[in-house]
């Protein structure tokens, strides 16, 4: 996976409503989180491919969901952990951040399930 995922292309092209945006957004993120947890993607790769400024702004302006915005904020900060902390501590915090992101995604999916 070398090319950036543009949320604007993925979500708007589907022509769905905000509720479907959120569910699809959460599912995409769960896949990324799993890839990060298993070492398929590095934190830097994830920011380059998905948690970039363009997607963060799209979520803030068009998805307009506080939980989705929190997920993006966590994702953007992942590489910083490895620059700011010793290796062992960074890895522990990385796992903690992934867990928080996973919980937020599941919260979105649970909310959408209750609405449907």
N, C-alpha and C positions, 0 to 999 in steps of 0.2 A: 504494500500500500504506500504509494509515493505521492499521490496527489491529494491536496487539501479537500476535505469534505466541506462544501458550502451549504450551510443549513438553509440559506435563502433558496437555493436551487432544490434541495430535497423537500422542504416543507411546502413552499409556495407552489411548486410544480404539481404537487399532489392535490391542490385546491381544496384542502380540508379545513374544517373549522378549528378553532383554538383547542378544543378538547382532544381532537385527533393529533394536533401538533404536539401537545404535551405527551400523549401516550407514545408516539413515534420518537419524540425527543428522548424520553426515558429509556426506551428499548435500545436506541442507538448508544446511549451512554452506558447502559449495562454491558453491552458488547465491548465497548472500549475499556471499561473497568476490568472486565474479565481478562482482556488482552494485556492490560497493565499488570494485573495481579499474577499472571502466568509468565510474564517476561517477554511476551510477543512484541509489545510496544514498550519503548522507554518513555519516561515522563516528557523528555524533550520532543520525541516523536509525536506524542499525544497533543502537545501544544501546537506543534507545527501543522499537524493534520486536522485538528478539530477544535481545541481550546484556544483558538487564536482570537485576536481582537475583532475581526470581522464577524465571527460567529457570536462572540460575547455581545456585541452591539445588536446583532439581529435578535438574539434572545431578549435583550432588554427592551428593544423597541417593538418587536412584533409578537413575541410569545407572551410577553408581559406577565410572567408568573414568578413570584418571589423564590419559590423552591427551585425552579429551573435556573434562575439567576445565581442562586447559591451553588448549584452544581458546577456551573461554568466558573465561578470564582474559585472553587476548590481546585478544579482542573488546571486553571491558569497557573496556580501557585505550586504545582507538583515539582517542577524542576528546581525551584528555589530551595526546596528542602535539602537537596543534595549539594547545593552550593553553600548553604548556611550552617549545616549541622555535620557532626562527625558521622561516618558511614553507618555504624550500627544504629545510632539514634535517628538518622535520616530514614533508614529502612523501616524502623518501627513507626515513625510518624507517617511515612508514605502509606503503609498498610492501614493506619488509623484513618487517613484522609480517604483512601479508597472505600473503607467501610462506611464512612460518613456519606460519601457520594452515592454508594449503593443504597443506603437507607433512604436518602432523599428521592432517588429514582423509584424505589418501591412505594414511597409515600405518594408520589404522583400517580403511579399505576393504581394504587388502592383507592385514591380519591376519584379517579376516572371510572373505576369499576363501580363505585357506589353511586356515581351520578348516572351511569348507564342503567 
